[in-house]
């Protein structure tokens, strides 16, 4: 019984993944900077809904362990 349910769920999720390939392609193609994705985190962000319309990261990042005095800057100004 357990093996049959596992096998059925495996086929279901495989089918749903194949069904969503056009959606992933649309999300990936919505941002030209997606082509520069190298890390697994960037690739995951490139095929998610949040990739639509975003041209790059919103702001800079800071390593808290190294610096305690910092300024974050964005394209719109300073935080």
Buried (B, 14 or more C-beta within 10 A) or exposed (E): EEEEEEEEEEEEEEEEEEEEEEEEEEBBEBBEEBEEBEEEEEEEBBBEEEBEEEEEEEEEEEEEEEEEEEEEEEEEEEE
